[in-house]
Every structure is written in structure tokens, then in C-alpha cells.
Amino acid sequence: MQDLGRPGLAHLGVPASGPADRRSFRLANRLVGNPEDTPALEVTLGGLAITLSTTRHVAVTGAPAPLTVDGVPVEGAPRLRLRAGSVLAVGRPWAGCRTYLAVSGGIEAERVLGSASRDSLTGLGPDPVRAGAEYGLGPVRPVPAVPLELAFSVVPCGGPATVRFRWGPRHELFDAADRHRLTTTPWRVSAECDRVGARLTGPPLAIGSVDLPSEGTVRGAIQVPPSGEPIVFLADHPVTGGYPVIGVVTDADIDLVGQTLPGDELRLVPVH
């Protein structure tokens, strides 16, 4: 379960959380007439099946995945009218990894510190969705006349994901060769990736001996731990733990990193 998170609580050690791909999450809610911050489901690598007790519009965005209603494949638009009692199933995406499902009226969920987001790092928020779980729905909302052919999400698809970043705040701890290596290496996302961050594999950077206080970070921070393999922080990221942040992925591109899979190629491009 996710909404747009609980920003502004880092001084309490609470991550902002929220969807890993905010663009797709917001789109799902808009398609069914909900405010963008309405709780919806983030589905990682498919495997979800739901049924509704009342007929509602449902939107499925993000990583493109095969959909069926009562076992019959659904093709085309990201929004459909799901009749009461029918079963909508979301399969494994053919690109990307996170699919978003929003229901008209929104899913009612427990709020912790003002948010219904599940934070995988601290455990705050609603429990992960389990088989047999039941949720309430909010009042039916009028569904907007959205040109559905223009409603699409951006996910890595077939080639390297090009991600822009800005240097700092600790890039001066790295020599010119390491900074050059960061921007020219065809990094690959390792199997060590989740909502906290994505570790990149490639020629390691050398941070040497550093003695930094732990510092607050933002979504998109590129931390370099002692292994020298950069970690791109995502929605549930912590503080630095004393390791330097060499740069920060732009806000416009960090959602793309949230859709990458282990083995995907990622290129980091500096902007000024």
C-alpha cells in the first residue's frame, strides 16, 4: 500500500517512503478520478489478484503487465470498469518491475504519521498485502474523460536506462579518475535492490579512508560504501551512515531507477 508518503520527518529518522515510481502512481489515481495522494497498490513483479464488492473503475499503470478479468485477457487502455465479483489478475511485467493499481474512490488504509504508505525500512504503515486481505473503498468518484491513448508510464525497455544526476555534496572526496569512471561505466543493477535502494555493479570507485558524520539524504542520492559500488537511494532510503554521497539523481529521472530490474544497464549522465 502506498500514497505519496510522509515527507518532512527525516529529523525523526522516518523516511519519506511513497511509491518508487511516483509518475505512474499519480497517473493511476488521475485515471480513476482520485486525488493524486489517494492510497493505491504498488505491485512488484506481478502476482496480484483482486475482486471488488461493488462495480468500480480500476487503473493499472507503471510496468506493463498482462491483465485478465475472470481469466480472459484484457488488452488496450490502462483503465477498465471492473464489475462486482469479477477477478482482476496482474501478471509479471514484460518490462520494468512495479505496477500500480488504483480504484475509483480509493482504498481505505490505516494511516501512520499521516500516511498510508508502507515503509519497508522501518515497518511503518499498513502491513504488506496478503492473500485474503480485505480493504474498504471510499465513495465513488466521477471518472474523468482522459484521452487514454496519452496515458502512459515510462519504464526501462530493451536498452540502457540513461539517468541524469548532479554532483555533490561529497564528490570532491573522489579523484578525477573515479568521477570519470562514474559517468563512463555501463553500470548494471545488482540483485541487491529493493525500495531502499539499487546497488550498481561495475569497476568499483575508491573512497579511501573517510570519517564523515552520518548525514541526511534525499531520494536519488548516490552513496558510495566501502565496496566502491554506488547505491542509488530510492523511496525508503536511510541516512548515509557516514559514507559519502557523490551525486544526486535528478527528480525527473529517479522514478526510472525505481523501475529497473537486476541486470538492467544504467548510465549516469552529469547535468549542471
C-alpha positions as CSV (number, residue, x, y, z in Angstrom):
1,M,0.0,0.0,0.0
2,Q,1.3,3.4,-0.9
3,D,0.2,7.1,-1.0
4,L,2.6,9.9,-1.7
5,G,4.4,9.3,1.6
6,R,5.3,11.1,4.8
7,P,7.9,13.8,3.9
8,G,9.3,16.2,6.4
9,L,10.0,13.6,9.2
10,A,13.7,12.8,8.4
11,H,14.7,14.6,11.7
12,L,12.8,11.8,13.5
13,G,14.6,9.1,11.4
14,V,11.4,8.4,9.3
15,P,11.9,8.0,5.5
16,A,9.5,9.8,3.2
17,S,8.6,6.5,1.6
18,G,5.8,6.6,-1.0
19,P,5.7,4.9,-4.4
20,A,9.0,4.0,-6.1
21,D,7.6,5.4,-9.4
22,R,5.6,8.5,-8.4
23,R,4.8,9.4,-12.0
24,S,3.0,6.1,-12.6
25,F,1.3,6.2,-9.2
26,R,-0.1,9.7,-9.8
27,L,-1.3,8.7,-13.2
28,A,-3.2,5.7,-11.9
29,N,-5.1,7.8,-9.5
30,R,-5.9,10.5,-12.0
31,L,-7.3,8.0,-14.4
32,V,-9.9,6.9,-11.9
33,G,-10.7,10.4,-10.7
34,N,-8.9,10.2,-7.4
35,P,-6.7,12.9,-5.8
36,E,-3.1,12.0,-6.6
37,D,-2.3,11.2,-2.9
38,T,-5.1,8.5,-2.6
39,P,-3.9,5.1,-1.3
40,A,-3.3,2.6,-4.1
41,L,-1.3,-0.7,-4.5
42,E,2.3,-1.0,-5.7
43,V,2.7,-4.5,-7.2
44,T,6.3,-5.7,-7.6
45,L,6.8,-8.3,-10.4
46,G,3.0,-9.1,-10.6
47,G,1.2,-11.8,-8.9
48,L,-1.8,-9.8,-7.6
49,A,-5.5,-10.8,-8.0
50,I,-8.3,-8.7,-6.6
51,T,-12.1,-8.8,-6.6
52,L,-14.4,-5.9,-5.7
53,S,-17.8,-6.0,-3.9
54,T,-19.1,-3.0,-6.0
55,T,-18.5,-2.1,-9.6
56,R,-15.8,0.4,-9.9
57,H,-13.3,1.8,-12.4
58,V,-9.7,0.5,-12.0
59,A,-6.5,1.8,-13.5
60,V,-3.3,-0.2,-13.9
61,T,-0.1,1.8,-14.8
62,G,3.7,1.5,-14.4
63,A,5.4,-1.6,-15.6
64,P,3.3,-3.1,-18.4
65,A,1.9,-6.4,-17.3
66,P,-0.6,-8.9,-18.7
67,L,-4.1,-8.4,-17.2
68,T,-7.0,-10.9,-17.1
69,V,-10.6,-10.5,-15.9
70,D,-12.1,-13.8,-14.9
71,G,-9.3,-15.5,-16.9
72,V,-9.9,-13.5,-20.1
73,P,-7.0,-11.3,-21.3
74,V,-7.6,-7.6,-21.2
75,E,-5.9,-5.6,-24.0
76,G,-5.5,-1.9,-24.6
77,A,-6.3,1.0,-22.3
78,P,-4.9,1.3,-18.8
79,R,-8.4,1.9,-17.3
80,L,-11.2,-0.6,-17.1
81,R,-14.6,-1.0,-15.4
82,L,-14.4,-4.0,-13.1
83,R,-17.8,-5.5,-12.3
84,A,-18.6,-6.6,-8.7
85,G,-17.4,-10.2,-8.1
86,S,-15.1,-10.3,-11.2
87,V,-11.4,-11.2,-10.6
88,L,-8.7,-8.9,-12.0
89,A,-5.3,-10.6,-12.1
90,V,-2.0,-8.8,-12.8
91,G,0.8,-11.0,-14.3
92,R,4.6,-10.5,-14.4
93,P,5.5,-7.3,-16.3
94,W,7.4,-7.7,-19.6
95,A,9.4,-4.5,-18.8
96,G,10.1,-2.7,-15.5
97,C,9.1,-4.2,-12.2
98,R,6.5,-2.1,-10.4
99,T,2.9,-1.9,-11.5
100,Y,0.3,0.4,-9.8
101,L,-3.4,-0.4,-9.3
102,A,-5.8,2.4,-8.2
103,V,-9.6,2.0,-7.6
104,S,-12.1,4.8,-8.1
105,G,-12.9,6.2,-4.6
106,G,-9.5,5.0,-3.3
107,I,-8.6,2.1,-1.0
108,E,-9.1,2.8,2.7
109,A,-6.0,2.0,4.8
110,E,-4.5,2.7,8.2
111,R,-2.5,5.9,8.3
112,V,0.6,6.2,10.4
113,L,2.2,9.7,10.9
114,G,-0.4,11.0,8.3
115,S,0.4,8.5,5.6
116,A,-0.9,5.1,4.4
117,S,2.5,4.3,2.8
118,R,4.2,1.0,3.7
119,D,7.8,1.8,4.6
120,S,9.9,-1.3,4.1
121,L,12.9,0.1,6.1
122,T,11.1,1.0,9.4
123,G,8.0,-1.2,9.0
124,L,5.7,1.9,9.4
125,G,2.3,1.9,7.7
126,P,-0.1,-0.9,6.7
127,D,1.0,-4.5,6.6
128,P,2.1,-5.8,3.2
129,V,-0.9,-7.1,1.2
130,R,-1.6,-10.8,1.9
131,A,-3.9,-13.4,0.3
132,G,-7.4,-13.0,1.7
133,A,-6.8,-9.4,2.8
134,E,-9.9,-7.1,2.7
135,Y,-10.0,-3.3,2.4
136,G,-12.7,-0.7,2.3
137,L,-13.3,1.6,-0.6
138,G,-14.0,5.3,-0.5
139,P,-17.0,7.0,-2.1
140,V,-17.4,6.5,-5.9
141,R,-15.9,9.4,-7.8
142,P,-16.8,10.6,-11.3
143,V,-14.2,9.3,-13.7
144,P,-12.6,12.0,-15.9
145,A,-12.7,11.9,-19.7
146,V,-9.0,11.3,-20.1
147,P,-7.6,10.7,-23.6
148,L,-6.3,7.2,-22.7
149,E,-4.0,6.9,-25.7
150,L,-1.9,9.7,-24.0
151,A,-1.8,7.9,-20.6
152,F,1.4,6.0,-20.4
153,S,4.2,5.3,-18.0
154,V,8.0,5.3,-18.7
155,V,9.9,2.1,-17.8
156,P,13.3,0.8,-19.0
157,C,12.6,-1.2,-22.1
158,G,15.3,-3.1,-24.0
159,G,18.3,-0.7,-23.7
160,P,20.3,1.1,-21.1
161,A,18.4,3.5,-18.8
162,T,20.0,6.9,-19.1
163,V,19.8,8.7,-15.8
164,R,20.8,12.3,-15.1
165,F,22.4,13.4,-11.9
166,R,24.1,16.4,-10.3
167,W,27.4,16.3,-8.5
168,G,27.7,16.7,-4.7
169,P,27.7,17.1,-1.9
170,R,30.8,14.9,-1.4
171,H,32.1,14.5,-4.9
172,E,35.4,16.3,-4.1
173,L,36.4,13.3,-1.9
174,F,36.8,11.3,-5.2
175,D,39.6,11.9,-7.6
176,A,39.2,12.8,-11.3
177,A,39.6,9.2,-12.4
178,D,36.8,8.0,-10.1
179,R,34.5,10.8,-11.2
180,H,35.2,9.9,-14.8
181,R,34.6,6.2,-14.1
182,L,31.2,7.0,-12.6
183,T,30.0,8.8,-15.8
184,T,31.5,6.4,-18.3
185,T,30.8,3.0,-16.8
186,P,27.9,1.0,-18.2
187,W,26.7,0.1,-14.7
188,R,24.3,-2.8,-14.1
189,V,21.7,-3.1,-11.3
190,S,22.6,-5.9,-9.0
191,A,20.4,-8.4,-7.3
192,E,20.7,-6.2,-4.2
193,C,17.9,-3.8,-5.0
194,D,14.6,-3.0,-3.3
195,R,12.6,0.0,-2.2
196,V,15.5,1.3,-0.1
197,G,18.0,1.5,-3.0
198,A,19.6,-0.1,-6.1
199,R,23.2,-1.2,-5.8
200,L,25.1,-0.9,-9.1
201,T,27.9,-3.3,-10.2
202,G,30.9,-2.3,-12.2
203,P,34.5,-1.2,-11.7
204,P,34.5,0.0,-8.0
205,L,35.2,3.5,-7.0
206,A,37.9,4.2,-4.4
207,I,36.6,6.2,-1.4
208,G,39.8,5.5,0.7
209,S,39.6,6.3,4.4
210,V,36.7,8.6,5.1
211,D,35.4,9.8,8.5
212,L,32.1,11.6,7.9
213,P,29.2,12.1,10.3
214,S,26.0,10.5,9.3
215,E,24.1,12.9,7.1
216,G,20.5,13.2,5.9
217,T,19.9,12.3,2.2
218,V,17.2,12.7,-0.4
219,R,15.7,10.3,-2.8
220,G,18.1,9.8,-5.6
221,A,21.3,10.2,-3.6
222,I,24.2,8.2,-5.0
223,Q,26.0,6.8,-2.0
224,V,29.4,5.0,-2.3
225,P,30.0,2.5,0.5
226,P,33.4,0.8,1.2
227,S,32.8,-1.7,-1.6
228,G,33.0,1.1,-4.1
229,E,29.8,0.0,-5.8
230,P,27.4,3.0,-5.9
231,I,23.9,2.7,-4.3
232,V,21.1,4.9,-5.7
233,F,18.7,5.6,-2.8
234,L,15.0,5.1,-3.5
235,A,11.8,5.8,-1.6
236,D,12.6,4.1,1.7
237,H,16.2,5.2,2.0
238,P,18.0,5.9,5.3
239,V,20.7,8.4,6.3
240,T,24.2,8.0,4.9
241,G,25.8,6.1,7.8
242,G,28.9,8.1,7.2
243,Y,29.5,7.1,3.6
244,P,29.9,9.8,1.0
245,V,27.2,10.8,-1.5
246,I,29.0,11.6,-4.8
247,G,25.9,12.9,-6.6
248,V,22.1,13.0,-6.7
249,V,19.9,11.7,-9.5
250,T,17.5,14.4,-10.8
251,D,14.0,14.3,-9.5
252,A,12.7,13.8,-13.1
253,D,14.8,10.6,-13.5
254,I,14.7,8.8,-10.2
255,D,11.3,7.2,-10.9
256,L,13.0,5.4,-13.8
257,V,15.5,3.9,-11.4
258,G,12.6,2.6,-9.3
259,Q,11.5,0.5,-12.3
260,T,14.9,-1.1,-13.0
261,L,15.5,-4.9,-12.6
262,P,18.6,-6.8,-11.6
263,G,20.8,-7.0,-14.7
264,D,19.4,-3.8,-16.3
265,E,22.1,-1.5,-17.6
266,L,22.2,2.1,-16.2
267,R,24.3,5.0,-17.4
268,L,24.8,8.1,-15.2
269,V,25.0,11.4,-17.0
270,P,26.0,14.6,-15.2
271,V,24.0,17.8,-15.6
272,H,24.8,21.3,-14.4
